[in-house]
Amino acid sequence: MLLNHLADRRILFFGGKGGVGKTTLASATASALARTGKTVLLVSTDPAHNLGHLWDRQVGSGLVHLAPGITGTEVDPGTTAAAHLSAVSATVKGMMPEHLHREVERYFDLARASPGTHEAAMLERISEIATTGLESHDVIIFDTAPTGHTIRLLDLPRLMTAWTEGLLSRRTKTERFADALKGLEPRSRGGSQGEARTGGRGSAPRSAQESRDARIRSILEARQALFHRMHGLLTDADLTAFVVVLTAERLPVLESVALHGELTQTGLDVAALAVNRRSPTDQGEFLAQRHAAEADHLASLQSQLPEVPVEEVPLLGGEMTGPAAVQRFAELLG
């Protein structure tokens, strides 16, 4: 059963093609884990949030009680990006002369529509949730956006770490070059070369440029540490696992195989393939035929990914709404 493949993992990602039931499987897993006594933080990062509809609760950016042992929250990309840009803008303006503040604001207004802005902001928010959430919860479950968004997001820690390290390396070279230029400055009369640079014996206050450089380096180092920590969490197979959710149809199977390849290349461990809404064989000829067609697609899936466990979740009648329905669904997961 699905839960057997997730034992002792503390960070779980549920992802796959849109409309295959990621939110349902993520919520049911949260319910099943909570029944064992674990505390679970259930996080939706999908712009089309379904968490509130499923649990029949109003869920937003705050923490909401969903069921005993389960807390839920939604991370909205637009709101998260706006807050991120506002904070960065304030920091940059604090390092710039006042007459340049209007230019800074204009730059960040343009940045709101730039490619990657939402993903970078979401990454920082998810990193914060992952690192701080583990202090107060036994398990964190992320209900992610459809496949393409998820792949870009989960690969960002690696890309952003390399990008930040590059910036820090260039800043180090720039600072060394500036120090070398200072060493070429002519000595002032009656004082040493060091006195000419500092304005006399003893340490002098930093220049405005030096203060800005130090502040920029501090920010870059903090971001580097955050991305490095998140990359470490994502690639720790003892701590983190990804569950690919799909239905037994041609396109979801093809997309799931591609998603598996992208995730393993990123360094994530794919713990299982959860085949949702599997048709029964004893409910009439139509569903029996559908079950047979689904079997062909699953045979293709298993031939391409023989090393990944496949768990089938049956198609249920009725609407999946409310904690009681989620709990009934959770009982199918083992």
Secondary structure, DSSP 8 states (H G I E B T S, - for coil): -GGGGGTT-SEEEEE-STTS-HHHHHHHHHHHHHHTT--EEEEE--SS--HHHHHTS---SS-EEEETTEEEEE--HHHHHHHHHHHHHHHHHHHS-GGGHHHHHHHHHHHTTSTTHHHHHHHHHHHHHHHHHHHH-SEEEEE---HHHHHHHHHHHHHHHHHHHHHHHHHHHHHHHHHHHHHTS---TTS-HHHHHHTSSS-----HHHHHHHHHHHHHHHHHHHHHHHHHHHT-TTTEEEEEEEESSHHHHHHHHHHHHHHHHHT--EEEEEEEEE--SSS-HHHHHHHHHHHHHHHHHHHH-TTS-EEEEE--SS---SHHHHHHHHGGG-
